[in-house]
Amino acid sequence: MIRFVANHDDLSTDKGFQFKFYCDKCRNGHMSRFQPNAVGIAGELMRAAGSLFGGYFSSAGNAAYHVQRAIGGKAHDEAMEKAVAEGKQYFKQCTRCGHWVCPDVCWNSKAGLCEDCAPDEHEELAAQQALVAREQIYEKTRQQNYTQDLDFLNRASVVQCNSCNAKLNPDQKFCPECGSPNAAAKNKERFCGDCGASMKPEQRFCAECGAKQG
């Protein structure tokens, strides 16, 4: 039985053995030193080559089996035990929950426990303050009326220019973007299409510029 972190990656290849161990809480990791596979590689890979090129077994499947033996087996187990012994130096085990954690981030040295079992007081206070502040911001934001100045009934009769779709107020005679006459303003009061002067409904010519009206 190997008593160590439950989270690890086996990075071993036919060239040698290497493992990466992770903190059970934050997954910070430690990479073990590379251990060359000097014992089993030569014989197993020679058998694999013999299988590939018409050796005793003469099957690619059997060659894959020998490659797997070159990576695994007793040599692999021994390398794993050495890597575990090395990796334990970089982690702390919590006696309350049993987790192996990194000492820099997830270990409460004052309590002698991991921070899941014994959170750091200052960190926990700061976290709770931030949580409450976020909740208060949400509540106070919900209490504010951000639509009190909006005209839901469109009493101001904001319209769009028929030519460029710019927003117009009803008292604007011409569009400030393209200069086109405001159709809504025409409906309320008649204006000269050339100079914008106010006109009576029965007038055929503008009293200001003399332009004929359509």
Salt bridges, closest charged atoms under 4 A:
ASP10 OD2 - HIS76 NE2 2.61
GLU44 OE2 - ARG47 NH1 3.42
GLU44 OE1 - HIS66 ND1 3.17
GLU44 OE2 - ARG69 NH2 3.68
ASP77 OD1 - HIS76 ND1 3.69
GLU86 OE2 - HIS30 NE2 3.17
GLU86 OE1 - ARG33 NE 3.40
ASP151 OD1 - ARG155 NE 3.86
